[in-house]
Amino acid sequence: MINAMKQRLLAGSPALGIVLGMGSPTVAGIAARCGFDFVLVDNQHGDWDDTTTLAAFRAISLGNAVPVARVRQNDFYAIGRLLDRGALGLVVPMVNSANEARAAAFAMRYPPYGGRSFAGSLAVHFGPDYDTWADREVFLAVQIETAQAAEHADEIMAVEGVDGCWIGPMDLARSLGVGVGTLAHQAAILNVLNACSKTGKIPGIYTPNAATARLRIEQGFRFVTVADDGGLIADGAQEVLRQLA
């Protein structure tokens, strides 16, 4: 078994994903079968608990997409718990320094590369070499969403064990004190993109729609979320009502 999303990214191709916040494993399975490369279960802002998260990961895997999650916070135990439940990729929010990036990378992988605790049940299910396989296949994206993080992007992205980033454009704009799409906002985003290029890491970003996603991919972003579950439902409902008006 390989992390097809990670392999796609390492080959230089974009991987497209959807963010799920509504806490529904059923929706997770539907999204996976739609053809997304990965489905991101948002444990930070979404309505997920341990039970629904595990069910979502299983549904995503059965739908031939890669299960990814945003962890609630940059916490050793929270990161390990999501990995134990089957996440093949994690987004760690509010990483503002190289030290915070190192903490996330340490939690992601087993010794000697990190400090992840080994659950014996994983060996029962996946075999005695699960730890070697997991260290190779998991994908860590640190979230760049503050002015401080954008300023220190070179140091953050240079941390060993960090595979890429995921920019939060709205929070970044708020932190900068500027509007989304302004020159200062775009300059900060491009600074992060350049940091990824210099360090050989995967640049990622949240986008709200296909048009924005296409623009970001043309800029060089590869780990790209292109929609969210609530937004798609609202857009679809409004379009039906518009057609019937």
Biotite code that builds the C-alpha atoms (Angstrom):
import biotite.structure as struc

atoms = struc.array([
    struc.Atom([0.000, 0.000, 0.000], chain_id="A", res_id=1, res_name="MET", atom_name="CA", element="C"),
    struc.Atom([1.310, 3.433, -0.914], chain_id="A", res_id=2, res_name="ILE", atom_name="CA", element="C"),
    struc.Atom([0.186, 6.968, -0.209], chain_id="A", res_id=3, res_name="ASN", atom_name="CA", element="C"),
    struc.Atom([-0.949, 7.775, -3.753], chain_id="A", res_id=4, res_name="ALA", atom_name="CA", element="C"),
    struc.Atom([-1.389, 11.447, -2.902], chain_id="A", res_id=5, res_name="MET", atom_name="CA", element="C"),
    struc.Atom([2.188, 11.751, -1.664], chain_id="A", res_id=6, res_name="LYS", atom_name="CA", element="C"),
    struc.Atom([3.545, 9.900, -4.688], chain_id="A", res_id=7, res_name="GLN", atom_name="CA", element="C"),
    struc.Atom([1.624, 12.219, -6.977], chain_id="A", res_id=8, res_name="ARG", atom_name="CA", element="C"),
    struc.Atom([3.010, 15.283, -5.200], chain_id="A", res_id=9, res_name="LEU", atom_name="CA", element="C"),
    struc.Atom([6.580, 13.991, -5.271], chain_id="A", res_id=10, res_name="LEU", atom_name="CA", element="C"),
    struc.Atom([6.220, 13.370, -9.001], chain_id="A", res_id=11, res_name="ALA", atom_name="CA", element="C"),
    struc.Atom([5.464, 17.074, -9.470], chain_id="A", res_id=12, res_name="GLY", atom_name="CA", element="C"),
    struc.Atom([1.722, 16.794, -10.103], chain_id="A", res_id=13, res_name="SER", atom_name="CA", element="C"),
    struc.Atom([-0.990, 18.616, -8.152], chain_id="A", res_id=14, res_name="PRO", atom_name="CA", element="C"),
    struc.Atom([-3.154, 16.660, -5.720], chain_id="A", res_id=15, res_name="ALA", atom_name="CA", element="C"),
    struc.Atom([-6.696, 17.981, -5.317], chain_id="A", res_id=16, res_name="LEU", atom_name="CA", element="C"),
    struc.Atom([-8.650, 17.650, -2.099], chain_id="A", res_id=17, res_name="GLY", atom_name="CA", element="C"),
    struc.Atom([-11.817, 18.651, -0.311], chain_id="A", res_id=18, res_name="ILE", atom_name="CA", element="C"),
    struc.Atom([-12.136, 19.878, 3.290], chain_id="A", res_id=19, res_name="VAL", atom_name="CA", element="C"),
    struc.Atom([-14.864, 18.245, 5.390], chain_id="A", res_id=20, res_name="LEU", atom_name="CA", element="C"),
    struc.Atom([-16.162, 19.973, 8.493], chain_id="A", res_id=21, res_name="GLY", atom_name="CA", element="C"),
    struc.Atom([-19.698, 18.627, 8.891], chain_id="A", res_id=22, res_name="MET", atom_name="CA", element="C"),
    struc.Atom([-18.713, 15.479, 10.766], chain_id="A", res_id=23, res_name="GLY", atom_name="CA", element="C"),
    struc.Atom([-20.355, 12.994, 8.402], chain_id="A", res_id=24, res_name="SER", atom_name="CA", element="C"),
    struc.Atom([-18.524, 9.780, 7.449], chain_id="A", res_id=25, res_name="PRO", atom_name="CA", element="C"),
    struc.Atom([-21.186, 9.268, 4.772], chain_id="A", res_id=26, res_name="THR", atom_name="CA", element="C"),
    struc.Atom([-20.218, 12.546, 3.124], chain_id="A", res_id=27, res_name="VAL", atom_name="CA", element="C"),
    struc.Atom([-16.556, 11.530, 3.433], chain_id="A", res_id=28, res_name="ALA", atom_name="CA", element="C"),
    struc.Atom([-17.229, 8.363, 1.453], chain_id="A", res_id=29, res_name="GLY", atom_name="CA", element="C"),
    struc.Atom([-19.185, 10.242, -1.204], chain_id="A", res_id=30, res_name="ILE", atom_name="CA", element="C"),
    struc.Atom([-16.403, 12.816, -1.551], chain_id="A", res_id=31, res_name="ALA", atom_name="CA", element="C"),
    struc.Atom([-13.780, 10.084, -1.910], chain_id="A", res_id=32, res_name="ALA", atom_name="CA", element="C"),
    struc.Atom([-15.735, 8.388, -4.679], chain_id="A", res_id=33, res_name="ARG", atom_name="CA", element="C"),
    struc.Atom([-16.053, 11.672, -6.581], chain_id="A", res_id=34, res_name="CYS", atom_name="CA", element="C"),
    struc.Atom([-12.420, 11.440, -7.590], chain_id="A", res_id=35, res_name="GLY", atom_name="CA", element="C"),
    struc.Atom([-10.552, 13.741, -5.194], chain_id="A", res_id=36, res_name="PHE", atom_name="CA", element="C"),
    struc.Atom([-6.965, 12.692, -4.571], chain_id="A", res_id=37, res_name="ASP", atom_name="CA", element="C"),
    struc.Atom([-7.410, 13.260, -0.845], chain_id="A", res_id=38, res_name="PHE", atom_name="CA", element="C"),
    struc.Atom([-10.160, 14.112, 1.614], chain_id="A", res_id=39, res_name="VAL", atom_name="CA", element="C"),
    struc.Atom([-9.221, 16.350, 4.545], chain_id="A", res_id=40, res_name="LEU", atom_name="CA", element="C"),
    struc.Atom([-11.123, 15.710, 7.784], chain_id="A", res_id=41, res_name="VAL", atom_name="CA", element="C"),
    struc.Atom([-10.999, 19.000, 9.697], chain_id="A", res_id=42, res_name="ASP", atom_name="CA", element="C"),
    struc.Atom([-10.551, 18.139, 13.366], chain_id="A", res_id=43, res_name="ASN", atom_name="CA", element="C"),
    struc.Atom([-9.607, 21.726, 14.214], chain_id="A", res_id=44, res_name="GLN", atom_name="CA", element="C"),
    struc.Atom([-12.745, 23.561, 13.145], chain_id="A", res_id=45, res_name="HIS", atom_name="CA", element="C"),
    struc.Atom([-15.076, 20.735, 12.097], chain_id="A", res_id=46, res_name="GLY", atom_name="CA", element="C"),
    struc.Atom([-17.730, 18.691, 13.917], chain_id="A", res_id=47, res_name="ASP", atom_name="CA", element="C"),
    struc.Atom([-15.635, 15.535, 14.293], chain_id="A", res_id=48, res_name="TRP", atom_name="CA", element="C"),
    struc.Atom([-15.016, 13.232, 17.249], chain_id="A", res_id=49, res_name="ASP", atom_name="CA", element="C"),
    struc.Atom([-12.889, 10.087, 17.541], chain_id="A", res_id=50, res_name="ASP", atom_name="CA", element="C"),
    struc.Atom([-15.656, 7.751, 16.371], chain_id="A", res_id=51, res_name="THR", atom_name="CA", element="C"),
    struc.Atom([-16.726, 9.740, 13.326], chain_id="A", res_id=52, res_name="THR", atom_name="CA", element="C"),
    struc.Atom([-13.117, 10.482, 12.380], chain_id="A", res_id=53, res_name="THR", atom_name="CA", element="C"),
    struc.Atom([-12.235, 6.775, 12.327], chain_id="A", res_id=54, res_name="LEU", atom_name="CA", element="C"),
    struc.Atom([-15.360, 5.991, 10.290], chain_id="A", res_id=55, res_name="ALA", atom_name="CA", element="C"),
    struc.Atom([-14.491, 8.788, 7.862], chain_id="A", res_id=56, res_name="ALA", atom_name="CA", element="C"),
    struc.Atom([-10.936, 7.502, 7.346], chain_id="A", res_id=57, res_name="PHE", atom_name="CA", element="C"),
    struc.Atom([-12.298, 4.051, 6.522], chain_id="A", res_id=58, res_name="ARG", atom_name="CA", element="C"),
    struc.Atom([-14.896, 5.466, 4.130], chain_id="A", res_id=59, res_name="ALA", atom_name="CA", element="C"),
    struc.Atom([-12.272, 7.610, 2.398], chain_id="A", res_id=60, res_name="ILE", atom_name="CA", element="C"),
    struc.Atom([-9.916, 4.666, 1.949], chain_id="A", res_id=61, res_name="SER", atom_name="CA", element="C"),
    struc.Atom([-12.719, 2.498, 0.544], chain_id="A", res_id=62, res_name="LEU", atom_name="CA", element="C"),
    struc.Atom([-13.472, 5.309, -1.899], chain_id="A", res_id=63, res_name="GLY", atom_name="CA", element="C"),
    struc.Atom([-9.884, 5.207, -3.210], chain_id="A", res_id=64, res_name="ASN", atom_name="CA", element="C"),
    struc.Atom([-8.861, 8.612, -1.867], chain_id="A", res_id=65, res_name="ALA", atom_name="CA", element="C"),
    struc.Atom([-6.182, 9.321, 0.733], chain_id="A", res_id=66, res_name="VAL", atom_name="CA", element="C"),
    struc.Atom([-7.371, 10.146, 4.280], chain_id="A", res_id=67, res_name="PRO", atom_name="CA", element="C"),
    struc.Atom([-5.850, 13.408, 5.516], chain_id="A", res_id=68, res_name="VAL", atom_name="CA", element="C"),
    struc.Atom([-6.753, 15.347, 8.655], chain_id="A", res_id=69, res_name="ALA", atom_name="CA", element="C"),
    struc.Atom([-6.137, 18.721, 10.196], chain_id="A", res_id=70, res_name="ARG", atom_name="CA", element="C"),
    struc.Atom([-5.224, 18.098, 13.805], chain_id="A", res_id=71, res_name="VAL", atom_name="CA", element="C"),
    struc.Atom([-6.772, 20.260, 16.534], chain_id="A", res_id=72, res_name="ARG", atom_name="CA", element="C"),
    struc.Atom([-3.423, 21.688, 17.575], chain_id="A", res_id=73, res_name="GLN", atom_name="CA", element="C"),
    struc.Atom([0.304, 21.051, 17.349], chain_id="A", res_id=74, res_name="ASN", atom_name="CA", element="C"),
    struc.Atom([0.251, 18.434, 20.086], chain_id="A", res_id=75, res_name="ASP", atom_name="CA", element="C"),
    struc.Atom([2.310, 15.234, 20.263], chain_id="A", res_id=76, res_name="PHE", atom_name="CA", element="C"),
    struc.Atom([-0.550, 13.047, 21.474], chain_id="A", res_id=77, res_name="TYR", atom_name="CA", element="C"),
    struc.Atom([-3.200, 14.532, 19.185], chain_id="A", res_id=78, res_name="ALA", atom_name="CA", element="C"),
    struc.Atom([-0.962, 13.946, 16.161], chain_id="A", res_id=79, res_name="ILE", atom_name="CA", element="C"),
    struc.Atom([-0.202, 10.358, 17.161], chain_id="A", res_id=80, res_name="GLY", atom_name="CA", element="C"),
    struc.Atom([-3.859, 9.568, 17.777], chain_id="A", res_id=81, res_name="ARG", atom_name="CA", element="C"),
    struc.Atom([-4.916, 10.628, 14.270], chain_id="A", res_id=82, res_name="LEU", atom_name="CA", element="C"),
    struc.Atom([-2.060, 8.655, 12.722], chain_id="A", res_id=83, res_name="LEU", atom_name="CA", element="C"),
    struc.Atom([-3.026, 5.572, 14.741], chain_id="A", res_id=84, res_name="ASP", atom_name="CA", element="C"),
    struc.Atom([-6.556, 5.879, 13.375], chain_id="A", res_id=85, res_name="ARG", atom_name="CA", element="C"),
    struc.Atom([-5.377, 5.795, 9.798], chain_id="A", res_id=86, res_name="GLY", atom_name="CA", element="C"),
    struc.Atom([-4.536, 9.300, 8.604], chain_id="A", res_id=87, res_name="ALA", atom_name="CA", element="C"),
    struc.Atom([-1.868, 9.186, 5.898], chain_id="A", res_id=88, res_name="LEU", atom_name="CA", element="C"),
    struc.Atom([-1.456, 12.948, 5.882], chain_id="A", res_id=89, res_name="GLY", atom_name="CA", element="C"),
    struc.Atom([-1.744, 15.607, 8.556], chain_id="A", res_id=90, res_name="LEU", atom_name="CA", element="C"),
    struc.Atom([-2.077, 19.367, 8.438], chain_id="A", res_id=91, res_name="VAL", atom_name="CA", element="C"),
    struc.Atom([-0.775, 20.961, 11.640], chain_id="A", res_id=92, res_name="VAL", atom_name="CA", element="C"),
    struc.Atom([-2.226, 24.437, 12.271], chain_id="A", res_id=93, res_name="PRO", atom_name="CA", element="C"),
    struc.Atom([-0.561, 27.599, 13.533], chain_id="A", res_id=94, res_name="MET", atom_name="CA", element="C"),
    struc.Atom([3.066, 26.633, 12.948], chain_id="A", res_id=95, res_name="VAL", atom_name="CA", element="C"),
    struc.Atom([4.912, 29.919, 13.376], chain_id="A", res_id=96, res_name="ASN", atom_name="CA", element="C"),
    struc.Atom([8.545, 28.897, 13.841], chain_id="A", res_id=97, res_name="SER", atom_name="CA", element="C"),
    struc.Atom([11.097, 26.257, 12.967], chain_id="A", res_id=98, res_name="ALA", atom_name="CA", element="C"),
    struc.Atom([10.913, 24.892, 16.523], chain_id="A", res_id=99, res_name="ASN", atom_name="CA", element="C"),
    struc.Atom([7.162, 24.395, 16.218], chain_id="A", res_id=100, res_name="GLU", atom_name="CA", element="C"),
    struc.Atom([7.698, 22.656, 12.879], chain_id="A", res_id=101, res_name="ALA", atom_name="CA", element="C"),
    struc.Atom([10.287, 20.364, 14.499], chain_id="A", res_id=102, res_name="ARG", atom_name="CA", element="C"),
    struc.Atom([7.793, 19.439, 17.209], chain_id="A", res_id=103, res_name="ALA", atom_name="CA", element="C"),
    struc.Atom([5.230, 18.430, 14.587], chain_id="A", res_id=104, res_name="ALA", atom_name="CA", element="C"),
    struc.Atom([7.797, 16.421, 12.612], chain_id="A", res_id=105, res_name="ALA", atom_name="CA", element="C"),
    struc.Atom([8.968, 14.668, 15.796], chain_id="A", res_id=106, res_name="PHE", atom_name="CA", element="C"),
    struc.Atom([5.405, 13.552, 16.561], chain_id="A", res_id=107, res_name="ALA", atom_name="CA", element="C"),
    struc.Atom([4.813, 12.269, 13.013], chain_id="A", res_id=108, res_name="MET", atom_name="CA", element="C"),
    struc.Atom([7.513, 9.603, 12.776], chain_id="A", res_id=109, res_name="ARG", atom_name="CA", element="C"),
    struc.Atom([8.931, 6.738, 14.799], chain_id="A", res_id=110, res_name="TYR", atom_name="CA", element="C"),
    struc.Atom([12.438, 6.629, 16.288], chain_id="A", res_id=111, res_name="PRO", atom_name="CA", element="C"),
    struc.Atom([15.127, 7.289, 15.213], chain_id="A", res_id=112, res_name="PRO", atom_name="CA", element="C"),
    struc.Atom([13.477, 9.942, 13.010], chain_id="A", res_id=113, res_name="TYR", atom_name="CA", element="C"),
    struc.Atom([10.942, 11.078, 15.598], chain_id="A", res_id=114, res_name="GLY", atom_name="CA", element="C"),
    struc.Atom([9.229, 10.112, 18.815], chain_id="A", res_id=115, res_name="GLY", atom_name="CA", element="C"),
    struc.Atom([5.887, 8.638, 17.746], chain_id="A", res_id=116, res_name="ARG", atom_name="CA", element="C"),
    struc.Atom([4.658, 5.986, 20.172], chain_id="A", res_id=117, res_name="SER", atom_name="CA", element="C"),
    struc.Atom([4.103, 2.533, 18.646], chain_id="A", res_id=118, res_name="PHE", atom_name="CA", element="C"),
    struc.Atom([0.676, 0.950, 19.147], chain_id="A", res_id=119, res_name="ALA", atom_name="CA", element="C"),
    struc.Atom([0.923, -2.841, 19.195], chain_id="A", res_id=120, res_name="GLY", atom_name="CA", element="C"),
    struc.Atom([-2.479, -3.148, 17.549], chain_id="A", res_id=121, res_name="SER", atom_name="CA", element="C"),
    struc.Atom([-1.046, -1.559, 14.405], chain_id="A", res_id=122, res_name="LEU", atom_name="CA", element="C"),
    struc.Atom([1.458, -4.401, 14.059], chain_id="A", res_id=123, res_name="ALA", atom_name="CA", element="C"),
    struc.Atom([-1.400, -6.903, 14.387], chain_id="A", res_id=124, res_name="VAL", atom_name="CA", element="C"),
    struc.Atom([-3.357, -5.221, 11.588], chain_id="A", res_id=125, res_name="HIS", atom_name="CA", element="C"),
    struc.Atom([-0.556, -4.121, 9.271], chain_id="A", res_id=126, res_name="PHE", atom_name="CA", element="C"),
    struc.Atom([2.435, -6.328, 10.073], chain_id="A", res_id=127, res_name="GLY", atom_name="CA", element="C"),
    struc.Atom([5.657, -5.962, 12.086], chain_id="A", res_id=128, res_name="PRO", atom_name="CA", element="C"),
    struc.Atom([7.214, -3.477, 9.658], chain_id="A", res_id=129, res_name="ASP", atom_name="CA", element="C"),
    struc.Atom([4.331, -1.006, 9.950], chain_id="A", res_id=130, res_name="TYR", atom_name="CA", element="C"),
    struc.Atom([6.615, 1.609, 11.509], chain_id="A", res_id=131, res_name="ASP", atom_name="CA", element="C"),
    struc.Atom([9.009, 1.555, 8.545], chain_id="A", res_id=132, res_name="THR", atom_name="CA", element="C"),
    struc.Atom([6.121, 1.762, 6.099], chain_id="A", res_id=133, res_name="TRP", atom_name="CA", element="C"),
    struc.Atom([4.421, 4.595, 8.015], chain_id="A", res_id=134, res_name="ALA", atom_name="CA", element="C"),
    struc.Atom([7.562, 6.713, 8.241], chain_id="A", res_id=135, res_name="ASP", atom_name="CA", element="C"),
    struc.Atom([7.899, 6.463, 4.469], chain_id="A", res_id=136, res_name="ARG", atom_name="CA", element="C"),
    struc.Atom([4.263, 7.073, 3.531], chain_id="A", res_id=137, res_name="GLU", atom_name="CA", element="C"),
    struc.Atom([2.914, 9.712, 5.941], chain_id="A", res_id=138, res_name="VAL", atom_name="CA", element="C"),
    struc.Atom([2.783, 13.319, 4.739], chain_id="A", res_id=139, res_name="PHE", atom_name="CA", element="C"),
    struc.Atom([3.204, 16.338, 7.022], chain_id="A", res_id=140, res_name="LEU", atom_name="CA", element="C"),
    struc.Atom([2.014, 19.768, 5.935], chain_id="A", res_id=141, res_name="ALA", atom_name="CA", element="C"),
    struc.Atom([2.536, 22.627, 8.368], chain_id="A", res_id=142, res_name="VAL", atom_name="CA", element="C"),
    struc.Atom([-0.033, 25.374, 8.123], chain_id="A", res_id=143, res_name="GLN", atom_name="CA", element="C"),
    struc.Atom([1.253, 28.838, 7.286], chain_id="A", res_id=144, res_name="ILE", atom_name="CA", element="C"),
    struc.Atom([-1.447, 31.275, 8.357], chain_id="A", res_id=145, res_name="GLU", atom_name="CA", element="C"),
    struc.Atom([0.189, 34.171, 10.199], chain_id="A", res_id=146, res_name="THR", atom_name="CA", element="C"),
    struc.Atom([2.490, 37.045, 9.340], chain_id="A", res_id=147, res_name="ALA", atom_name="CA", element="C"),
    struc.Atom([5.131, 35.514, 11.619], chain_id="A", res_id=148, res_name="GLN", atom_name="CA", element="C"),
    struc.Atom([4.976, 32.173, 9.802], chain_id="A", res_id=149, res_name="ALA", atom_name="CA", element="C"),
    struc.Atom([5.189, 33.810, 6.376], chain_id="A", res_id=150, res_name="ALA", atom_name="CA", element="C"),
    struc.Atom([8.191, 35.868, 7.504], chain_id="A", res_id=151, res_name="GLU", atom_name="CA", element="C"),
    struc.Atom([10.003, 32.752, 8.757], chain_id="A", res_id=152, res_name="HIS", atom_name="CA", element="C"),
    struc.Atom([8.895, 30.469, 5.930], chain_id="A", res_id=153, res_name="ALA", atom_name="CA", element="C"),
    struc.Atom([12.473, 29.686, 4.849], chain_id="A", res_id=154, res_name="ASP", atom_name="CA", element="C"),
    struc.Atom([13.414, 28.317, 8.281], chain_id="A", res_id=155, res_name="GLU", atom_name="CA", element="C"),
    struc.Atom([10.103, 26.493, 8.761], chain_id="A", res_id=156, res_name="ILE", atom_name="CA", element="C"),
    struc.Atom([10.179, 24.744, 5.410], chain_id="A", res_id=157, res_name="MET", atom_name="CA", element="C"),
    struc.Atom([13.827, 23.740, 5.862], chain_id="A", res_id=158, res_name="ALA", atom_name="CA", element="C"),
    struc.Atom([12.960, 21.550, 8.866], chain_id="A", res_id=159, res_name="VAL", atom_name="CA", element="C"),
    struc.Atom([13.662, 17.870, 8.212], chain_id="A", res_id=160, res_name="GLU", atom_name="CA", element="C"),
    struc.Atom([10.501, 15.776, 8.334], chain_id="A", res_id=161, res_name="GLY", atom_name="CA", element="C"),
    struc.Atom([8.258, 18.562, 7.073], chain_id="A", res_id=162, res_name="VAL", atom_name="CA", element="C"),
    struc.Atom([6.982, 17.472, 3.664], chain_id="A", res_id=163, res_name="ASP", atom_name="CA", element="C"),
    struc.Atom([5.135, 20.629, 2.688], chain_id="A", res_id=164, res_name="GLY", atom_name="CA", element="C"),
    struc.Atom([2.826, 23.394, 3.779], chain_id="A", res_id=165, res_name="CYS", atom_name="CA", element="C"),
    struc.Atom([-0.802, 24.415, 3.506], chain_id="A", res_id=166, res_name="TRP", atom_name="CA", element="C"),
    struc.Atom([-1.405, 28.167, 3.453], chain_id="A", res_id=167, res_name="ILE", atom_name="CA", element="C"),
    struc.Atom([-4.528, 29.532, 5.117], chain_id="A", res_id=168, res_name="GLY", atom_name="CA", element="C"),
    struc.Atom([-5.094, 32.665, 2.997], chain_id="A", res_id=169, res_name="PRO", atom_name="CA", element="C"),
    struc.Atom([-7.884, 34.231, 5.058], chain_id="A", res_id=170, res_name="MET", atom_name="CA", element="C"),
    struc.Atom([-6.150, 33.954, 8.419], chain_id="A", res_id=171, res_name="ASP", atom_name="CA", element="C"),
    struc.Atom([-2.911, 35.106, 6.803], chain_id="A", res_id=172, res_name="LEU", atom_name="CA", element="C"),
    struc.Atom([-4.624, 38.243, 5.502], chain_id="A", res_id=173, res_name="ALA", atom_name="CA", element="C"),
    struc.Atom([-6.094, 38.973, 8.937], chain_id="A", res_id=174, res_name="ARG", atom_name="CA", element="C"),
    struc.Atom([-2.728, 38.502, 10.595], chain_id="A", res_id=175, res_name="SER", atom_name="CA", element="C"),
    struc.Atom([-1.094, 40.832, 8.081], chain_id="A", res_id=176, res_name="LEU", atom_name="CA", element="C"),
    struc.Atom([-3.852, 43.389, 8.616], chain_id="A", res_id=177, res_name="GLY", atom_name="CA", element="C"),
    struc.Atom([-4.628, 43.556, 4.898], chain_id="A", res_id=178, res_name="VAL", atom_name="CA", element="C"),
    struc.Atom([-7.349, 42.394, 2.556], chain_id="A", res_id=179, res_name="GLY", atom_name="CA", element="C"),
    struc.Atom([-7.346, 39.083, 0.718], chain_id="A", res_id=180, res_name="VAL", atom_name="CA", element="C"),
    struc.Atom([-5.754, 39.545, -2.704], chain_id="A", res_id=181, res_name="GLY", atom_name="CA", element="C"),
    struc.Atom([-3.961, 42.790, -1.887], chain_id="A", res_id=182, res_name="THR", atom_name="CA", element="C"),
    struc.Atom([-0.357, 43.245, -2.967], chain_id="A", res_id=183, res_name="LEU", atom_name="CA", element="C"),
    struc.Atom([0.933, 42.623, 0.563], chain_id="A", res_id=184, res_name="ALA", atom_name="CA", element="C"),
    struc.Atom([-1.161, 39.472, 0.861], chain_id="A", res_id=185, res_name="HIS", atom_name="CA", element="C"),
    struc.Atom([0.014, 38.115, -2.475], chain_id="A", res_id=186, res_name="GLN", atom_name="CA", element="C"),
    struc.Atom([3.630, 38.954, -1.637], chain_id="A", res_id=187, res_name="ALA", atom_name="CA", element="C"),
    struc.Atom([3.418, 36.920, 1.581], chain_id="A", res_id=188, res_name="ALA", atom_name="CA", element="C"),
    struc.Atom([1.926, 33.946, -0.290], chain_id="A", res_id=189, res_name="ILE", atom_name="CA", element="C"),
    struc.Atom([4.642, 34.104, -2.941], chain_id="A", res_id=190, res_name="LEU", atom_name="CA", element="C"),
    struc.Atom([7.289, 34.271, -0.209], chain_id="A", res_id=191, res_name="ASN", atom_name="CA", element="C"),
    struc.Atom([6.013, 30.954, 1.160], chain_id="A", res_id=192, res_name="VAL", atom_name="CA", element="C"),
    struc.Atom([5.890, 29.476, -2.340], chain_id="A", res_id=193, res_name="LEU", atom_name="CA", element="C"),
    struc.Atom([9.507, 30.525, -2.905], chain_id="A", res_id=194, res_name="ASN", atom_name="CA", element="C"),
    struc.Atom([10.536, 29.028, 0.448], chain_id="A", res_id=195, res_name="ALA", atom_name="CA", element="C"),
    struc.Atom([9.097, 25.687, -0.654], chain_id="A", res_id=196, res_name="CYS", atom_name="CA", element="C"),
    struc.Atom([10.963, 25.913, -3.942], chain_id="A", res_id=197, res_name="SER", atom_name="CA", element="C"),
    struc.Atom([14.270, 26.636, -2.207], chain_id="A", res_id=198, res_name="LYS", atom_name="CA", element="C"),
    struc.Atom([13.884, 23.758, 0.257], chain_id="A", res_id=199, res_name="THR", atom_name="CA", element="C"),
    struc.Atom([12.357, 21.209, -2.104], chain_id="A", res_id=200, res_name="GLY", atom_name="CA", element="C"),
    struc.Atom([9.098, 21.008, -0.153], chain_id="A", res_id=201, res_name="LYS", atom_name="CA", element="C"),
    struc.Atom([5.516, 20.714, -1.426], chain_id="A", res_id=202, res_name="ILE", atom_name="CA", element="C"),
    struc.Atom([3.610, 24.037, -1.553], chain_id="A", res_id=203, res_name="PRO", atom_name="CA", element="C"),
    struc.Atom([-0.043, 23.813, -0.581], chain_id="A", res_id=204, res_name="GLY", atom_name="CA", element="C"),
    struc.Atom([-2.931, 26.200, -0.128], chain_id="A", res_id=205, res_name="ILE", atom_name="CA", element="C"),
    struc.Atom([-6.643, 26.374, 0.622], chain_id="A", res_id=206, res_name="TYR", atom_name="CA", element="C"),
    struc.Atom([-8.806, 27.653, -2.232], chain_id="A", res_id=207, res_name="THR", atom_name="CA", element="C"),
    struc.Atom([-12.581, 28.226, -2.142], chain_id="A", res_id=208, res_name="PRO", atom_name="CA", element="C"),
    struc.Atom([-13.414, 27.298, -5.726], chain_id="A", res_id=209, res_name="ASN", atom_name="CA", element="C"),
    struc.Atom([-12.155, 25.862, -9.013], chain_id="A", res_id=210, res_name="ALA", atom_name="CA", element="C"),
    struc.Atom([-11.191, 29.208, -10.538], chain_id="A", res_id=211, res_name="ALA", atom_name="CA", element="C"),
    struc.Atom([-8.955, 30.115, -7.606], chain_id="A", res_id=212, res_name="THR", atom_name="CA", element="C"),
    struc.Atom([-7.541, 26.594, -7.499], chain_id="A", res_id=213, res_name="ALA", atom_name="CA", element="C"),
    struc.Atom([-6.592, 26.787, -11.165], chain_id="A", res_id=214, res_name="ARG", atom_name="CA", element="C"),
    struc.Atom([-4.769, 30.079, -10.553], chain_id="A", res_id=215, res_name="LEU", atom_name="CA", element="C"),
    struc.Atom([-2.855, 28.662, -7.586], chain_id="A", res_id=216, res_name="ARG", atom_name="CA", element="C"),
    struc.Atom([-1.865, 25.530, -9.495], chain_id="A", res_id=217, res_name="ILE", atom_name="CA", element="C"),
    struc.Atom([-0.563, 27.720, -12.316], chain_id="A", res_id=218, res_name="GLU", atom_name="CA", element="C"),
    struc.Atom([1.521, 29.570, -9.707], chain_id="A", res_id=219, res_name="GLN", atom_name="CA", element="C"),
    struc.Atom([3.082, 26.278, -8.632], chain_id="A", res_id=220, res_name="GLY", atom_name="CA", element="C"),
    struc.Atom([0.967, 25.082, -5.707], chain_id="A", res_id=221, res_name="PHE", atom_name="CA", element="C"),
    struc.Atom([0.446, 21.313, -5.616], chain_id="A", res_id=222, res_name="ARG", atom_name="CA", element="C"),
    struc.Atom([-1.252, 20.289, -2.334], chain_id="A", res_id=223, res_name="PHE", atom_name="CA", element="C"),
    struc.Atom([-4.501, 22.124, -3.043], chain_id="A", res_id=224, res_name="VAL", atom_name="CA", element="C"),
    struc.Atom([-7.922, 21.937, -1.443], chain_id="A", res_id=225, res_name="THR", atom_name="CA", element="C"),
    struc.Atom([-10.540, 23.120, -3.904], chain_id="A", res_id=226, res_name="VAL", atom_name="CA", element="C"),
    struc.Atom([-13.827, 22.992, -1.971], chain_id="A", res_id=227, res_name="ALA", atom_name="CA", element="C"),
    struc.Atom([-15.481, 22.276, 1.372], chain_id="A", res_id=228, res_name="ASP", atom_name="CA", element="C"),
    struc.Atom([-18.583, 20.249, 2.167], chain_id="A", res_id=229, res_name="ASP", atom_name="CA", element="C"),
    struc.Atom([-20.713, 23.086, 3.530], chain_id="A", res_id=230, res_name="GLY", atom_name="CA", element="C"),
    struc.Atom([-19.825, 25.370, 0.648], chain_id="A", res_id=231, res_name="GLY", atom_name="CA", element="C"),
    struc.Atom([-20.686, 22.760, -1.976], chain_id="A", res_id=232, res_name="LEU", atom_name="CA", element="C"),
    struc.Atom([-24.088, 22.094, -0.396], chain_id="A", res_id=233, res_name="ILE", atom_name="CA", element="C"),
    struc.Atom([-24.865, 25.808, -0.199], chain_id="A", res_id=234, res_name="ALA", atom_name="CA", element="C"),
    struc.Atom([-23.700, 26.462, -3.763], chain_id="A", res_id=235, res_name="ASP", atom_name="CA", element="C"),
    struc.Atom([-25.677, 23.525, -5.120], chain_id="A", res_id=236, res_name="GLY", atom_name="CA", element="C"),
    struc.Atom([-28.845, 24.478, -3.283], chain_id="A", res_id=237, res_name="ALA", atom_name="CA", element="C"),
    struc.Atom([-28.620, 28.093, -4.372], chain_id="A", res_id=238, res_name="GLN", atom_name="CA", element="C"),
    struc.Atom([-28.071, 27.048, -7.985], chain_id="A", res_id=239, res_name="GLU", atom_name="CA", element="C"),
    struc.Atom([-31.178, 24.827, -7.956], chain_id="A", res_id=240, res_name="VAL", atom_name="CA", element="C"),
    struc.Atom([-33.263, 27.642, -6.494], chain_id="A", res_id=241, res_name="LEU", atom_name="CA", element="C"),
    struc.Atom([-31.815, 30.091, -9.013], chain_id="A", res_id=242, res_name="ARG", atom_name="CA", element="C"),
    struc.Atom([-32.826, 27.827, -11.884], chain_id="A", res_id=243, res_name="GLN", atom_name="CA", element="C"),
    struc.Atom([-36.347, 27.514, -10.506], chain_id="A", res_id=244, res_name="LEU", atom_name="CA", element="C"),
    struc.Atom([-36.820, 31.203, -9.753], chain_id="A", res_id=245, res_name="ALA", atom_name="CA", element="C"),
])
